[in-house]
């Protein structure tokens, strides 16, 4: 493993540093490094590997499609993209249209262009939330409220005004008739899995309705069953004008989607936007297998049950470093009393568990949706020792 890490450092750009592990294979909710050590994967490729590793449905779908037709470009249509678009619209409900991308940042770029195309030049700015994360490309980065990753790349062409996440008063004051759109995450993932306060999304919907601004919900992490419904906004009964998806949608294959409703469904005209690889047959086949498997195996109910089990068990632990747990379904943050998340991540890895130090006082858990109760229990049993080793 050390040799591979040295080769990585010599050959790849340094933006990731050098990761601590070199993974060789995975099966179910477990992965193995190149030295043969096993780990319970509780981060799932950052909420991506919703069916775990090597799921037969995903393997079969991808293998069959790549052997049949792997790529068409956007010059030709193919049935998997139509089937997937129809399936997503059925799950979301209403009169919508889909644009497929390769990633979440591209989905948010598409959403930003879409609302600008519809509203035109008279609406001069958009609103987003402090500590938000919408991607790394320049348009999506302009919408991102994390100063540490945004500011080194400014100035930006976009006029984006940031408000405190969860403050209805600030949102109401910021959104006027000159505002094109409000971009929000139902839960702020990269900020530390911070859910919106009760009623916040409904208030945002009302403010957008009053002013004519679009409500864009970034469900790149929270969508595709992660919180126990297909999409997190469905817990609140709030309907967006535009929704962006990625991560878990392909179960490990790169795919994203920007879905517009009402006038935003058809705001793009021919030639307004495009992607060479977006919605390619293999990625669409993978996404269809993911959606079929979630439905067939009853994973939405499973996510709710096992997620509640996880949260209750963590809450029952009495340790001075543990301040609580937040989140929903199988998207949780272990909240720490001190900024020791990196130490907790390292101690968990030493104990055979992969978690993510997403913020100084928050450790993110986003395991495969198929994770079993006994696998969750094994982590919770080990957690006091992990916290002790990190203290």
N, C-alpha and C positions, 0 to 999 in steps of 0.2 A: 504493500500500500504506500509506503513512504517513497518508493521509486516512482510510482504513478503520480503522486502529489508533486514531486520535483519536476517531472515532465510537464504536468499541468501548468506549473508556475512558469516554466520556460517557454511554453507555447501559446498560452492564452493571455489575453489582456487582464490587468490586475483589478478589474472592477469588482470581482467577487472575493478578492483575497485568495487564499488557498483553503478550500473546504476541509473540514477535519476528517471526513470519511470518504473512501472510494467504494461505492456500492457496486456489487457484481450481479446480484439477482434478487428477485422477490417472489413471494408466493403468499397469496392472501394478504394478511395484514403484517407480514414479516418480511424483512429484507436482510441480506447478508453482505458484509463487506468483503473486500478482496483477500482478507486474511482468514475468512471463514467465520467471523463473529456474527451472531444473529441479534436482531433488534426488532422490537415491536414498533411499527411505524405509526406514530400518533400525530404526524403532520401531513402525511399523504401528499407529498409534493406541493405543499401549500394549497390544501383544499382541492387538489386536482384528482387524485387517484381514488375516486368515489367507490369503485368496485375493487379496490385493492390492486394487487399485482398478479398478473397472469390469469385473470378471470376467464373461464372458458367462453363465455358469451362474447367478450371483447376480442379474444384471440380468434375465434371463428369468424366474426364479422369482418375484422381487418384483413385476415388471411384471404377470405373469399373475395373481398373487394379489390385488394391489391393484385390478385391474380386475374381479375376481370377487366378493371379499368381504374388506374391510379390517378390520372390527371386529365383534365379537359381544358383548362384555362376558363376564362369567362366568355370566351367566344362561342361556347356550346353549353347546353344545359344537360343535366343528367338526373336520373330519377332519385337517387339518394338525397340530393339537396332539396328537391321538391317535397319528398316525404318528410324530411326533417323540418322544413319550414312549416308545413301543414301541422306537424305534431306540436311544435312549439306554440303556434297560434292557438291550437286547441287547448293546450295547457294554460295559456295566458288568458284566453277568452277575448272576444271582441274583434273588431275590424282592424287588422294590422297587416303589416308587410315586414319581411325579414331581409337584412343584408348580412351575409356571412363574412367573417374575418378570420385571421389566424390566431388572434390573441385578444386579451382584454384591453390593452392600451389601444389597439387598432379599433376595437368596438367603440371606445370612448372618443377616439378621433372621428369616427363616422358619426356618432351622436352629435358631437359639437358642430360638424359641418352640416348635419341635417337640420338642426335648429336654426343655424345661421341662414341656411338656404330658404327655410320657410318664413322666417321673420323679416329677412332683408336688412338693409343698412339702418333703418330707423330705430331699431332696438340695438343699442350700442354696447351692452355689457352683459355678462352672466354672473351669477352668484354661486359660490361653492363654500364649503365649510373648512374652518381651521382643522388641521390635523388629518384632513382627508387624503386619500390616495386613489388616483385614477389612472396612473400609468407613467411611463418614462419617456415617451416620445414628446416632442415639443408642445403639441396641442394639448395632449392629456396632462403633461407636466404643468402647463399653465393653469390647469384646473385643480392641481394638487396642492393641498394646504400644509404640507410638511416642509417647513422652511429649509431644513438641512439638505433635502434633495432637490428642492426647487430653485433656491436662490443662486447656486453656482452657475446656473444656465440662463439667467435672465440677462437683459430684459426680454419680455415676451410681447408679441404683437397683440395678444388677446387682452381685453380689459376684463379682468376677473376680480370681483370684490368678495372678500372672505368674511364670514360671520362665525360666531361661536356655535359649534354643533350643539343642537338641542335648545337654543334660545329662540323661541317664537318671536319675541319682541324684536330682536336683531334682524331676523329674517324678514319680518313685516316691514321694518324700516328700510331694508336694503333693496327690496323688490318693488320697482315702480313700473310704470308703463313703458319705460325705456329698457327694461330688462328682457333679454331674449329667453333666458332659461335659468333654472335652479338645478344644480347637480348635487345629488346627495347619495350617500350609502345608507341603506337601512340599518346597518351596523358598520361602524368604522373598523375595518379589519386591521390595517397596518398601524393604527393608533393604539391597538391593544384589545381588540374585540370589544368595542364600546357600543352597546345598543342605543338606538334612539330612545329618548324618553317617551313614555306613553303619550299618545296624542300628537307627537311632533310631525309625523308624516302626514296625518290628516290635516294639521294646520298648514303644512307646506302646500298640500293639494288645494286648500281653500285660498291661500294667498296667490297661488298661480292662477287659479280660476278668476279671481278678482282683477288681476292685472294683465292677464293674457300671456304670461310667461309660460314656457314649457316646464313640466316637472320631469326631470331625467333621473331615473334611479339606477345606480350602478350596483348590480347584483352579481358581479363577477365572482366574488367569494361566497356570497350568501345564497345564490341560486342553486337550482338542480338538487333540491332535497336536503341541503346542508342543515337547515333549521327545523326540519320536520314537515314543511310544506314544499311544494315545487319551487316556490319563490317566496322570499321572506315578506314581501309587501302583502302577500295574501293573508298573513296573520292579522294585518291591520285593516283589510278591506279597502285599501287605497289603490287607485289605478293610476299608473304613470302615463305620461304622453310618449315617453321613450324609455326602454329598458335595455341595459347592456349585460351580456352574459359571456362567460368564457370558462376557464379553469375546469371545474367538474364536468362541464358539458361533454367533453371528449374522453373523459376517463383516463387521460394520459396522452391522447393525440391532440395536436394543436388546432383548436377551433374556437372562435368567438362569434357573437351575434349581436347586432344592433336591431332592435325591433321597435318600429314606430306605429302609433295608433292614430286614428282620426286623420287630420290633415298631415300629420307627420308620417303616415304610412306611404304617401305618394309624393312627398316634397322633393325627393331627388328626381331629376329628369335624366334622360339618356345621356351618359357621358359625365354626369356630375361626380361620380365616385366609382371606385373599382378596386379589385384585388386579383392578382394573377393566381394565387394559391387559395384564396378564401373560399370556403365551402367545397373543397376538393372531395372527390368521391370517398376516399379512404377515411378522412376525418368525419364526414357525414355518416358513413356506415358505423363508425365507432360511436358517435353521439346517439344514433338510433338504438344501438345495442345498450348503451347506458340507460336511456329512458325506458326501454322495454324491460330491462332487468330491475330497475327501481320499482316499476309498477308490478311486475310479475312476482317479485320476492317480498313485496310489502315493506319496502325499506323506509318509506316515510313514517310509518308507525314505529318501526324498529328504531329509527333515529330518535324519535321523541322518547321512547321508553329507555333506551340505553343512555341517551344524553342526560335524562333526568337522574338515572342511576349514578352516572359519573358525577354530576353536580352535587347530589346529596352526599355521596361518599366523601368527596373532597371537603365539603362543608363540615363534615363530622370530625375532621382531623384537627387536633389541637396542637399547633406548633407556632412558635413565636415568629417565624418567617412567613407564615401563611396568613394572608389578610382576607381571603375569600375566593369566590369564583363567580364569573359572570359569563353571559352569553346564552345561547339557545341551541337545543338539539345537540349535534355533534360539532359545534363550533363554540369553543369555550376558551376563556383565559383564566389561568390560575393567577390570582392577584397576590403580589408579595408585599410585605410590610417594608422591605428595603429594596434598593435598586440592585438586586442580585440575580437577575434573570439569566445572564450569561453563565454564571456559576451553576445555576440550577440546570440549565441546558446541558452543560458539560457533565455534571453529576448524573443526570438521567441517562446520558449516552454511556457513561461508564457502567451503569446498572442495566443496560440493554434496552433503553427506551429512547426514541427519537421525538423530541419536542422542539419548540421554536421560541427563542427569546425575542419576541416581537417588539417589546418595549422594556425599558429598564426595570419596571415593576410588574411586568405581565409576561407570562409564558403561554404561548398559543398552542391549543390542541385542535386539530382538524383531521381526525383519523378517517380511514375509509368508512363509508356508510355501512359496510358489512361487518364491522368489528363486533365481536361476540361479547356478551356480558362477562365471561370469565377472563377475557383479555383485558377489558376495562378494570376488572377487579385486581388483576395482577399488577397493574400500574398503581392503582390507589394503595394497595398493600405496600408497595415499595416506596411510595411518595414520602412518608416521614423520614426514611433513611436518606432519600435523595436530598430533601431539604436540610437535613442535618449535615450532610457532606458539603453542602453549598454554604452553610452558615459560617 
